[in-house]
């Protein structure tokens, strides 16, 4: 007898629960999507890279005029390591490690600038290097087309 009573009670509960629940989706499905796609993120990276290049060039000139070498930020050594790893193993893994290292070096530059150990122009260079590392990773993983060597944005 209890089994016979349980079925109508559960059915009633599920019916009322469905009526009282708000709709799961809004009327406009585009309003639900908040996370950009990988392609949109890659395009944003290209835009960010283009915007960062003039600032980094000015910052590099300021650093050189002040007697500082932009290589002291550590990106050049990290790129050399990336290139060695890419030649001897998985290219995508090497570029992924380099992108992580570039983010770490940018955070280090931020903390050094806040502490007064380096000038704030270094932040523009670090930001450009991080964007370039992420664009390179997107190209290696196929999210962005690979440019011929002579058209590459990385001219070092």
Steps between C-alpha positions, in 0.01 A plus 500: 500500500784739578650442157169592340485829698863589431462513121225769495681704766829495307320579174318792662825629649680483166209671323481786751876531512505541121230768514667698774854485362612798290588418140851365460578712196436865429306606192821608325751211488786741422448671835590175678844464345741702710826313444671589172589220263860402434490673162368821660772482765764454231371801305501706820862396558594631155326828574672529839835421339453771238410755768795403721770524231533882480502531880770234529714667232485829690576320826797320344641833378455651848674200657793513259535878546511440876771237464278198561496197274150358434658154509528533877128425523572134416286454190793447264637211707153348527460516119836326452389225737168473316673466164734229630211304653289539186782368282557194716147409605139605490468843345158570654620402849806726465288795390252434778780503759636822347157668518479406869853632555411825321199548729725434800762749375229761443374454858861526623547823305176634651616428854849642426345819361275534805805458724696757298769257384423560131331780310139483390595497128619144560136401554417592140781277376393214728139534384606488134717194564209321671262583216757381246549175694125438508463580129788264420331229707170560320679462166674179604175350628312600184273771643668759277654456157876469488670794331795454268828578677551836325153622609537387859427766760789373710803682352781428741 
